Amino acid sequence: MNARIFLAAGALFIIPPAAHAQNASNFFEKAVYITCKEAQAMESGVRRTLAVYLAEHAARYRGVTVPDDERGAQLAFLVRGGCTLAPDAYLFTVIDRAILAEIVKLPKR
């Protein structure tokens, strides 16, 4: 079966390819309004998948990529700190601001 799989809020959503564009948009619209507190309540694998999805989207918008090296780890530490300081902040906002803070160190697309 050719399907896209997204993990969100502890549930597994299987999206057929024909409906992918519309459902991906709906998924993103829901994902950006998840707070750090709500994300912390998720299972760690789901939370990590959500954070990577949001980070890739924000990085694409900013024209950079998130590397799998020390620079990516630095972003993760900034997000963790931001969520610790403001647990009611939206996770996407914290991720986007972390990318902006480190944008000069990130590789361009």
Secondary structure, DSSP 4 states (H G I P E B T S, - for coil): ---EEEEETTEEEEE-GGGHHHHHHHHHHHHTT-BHHHHHTS-HHHHHHHHHHHHHHHHHHHTB---SSHHHHHHHHHHHHHHHH-TTSBHHHHHHHHHHHTGGGSPB-
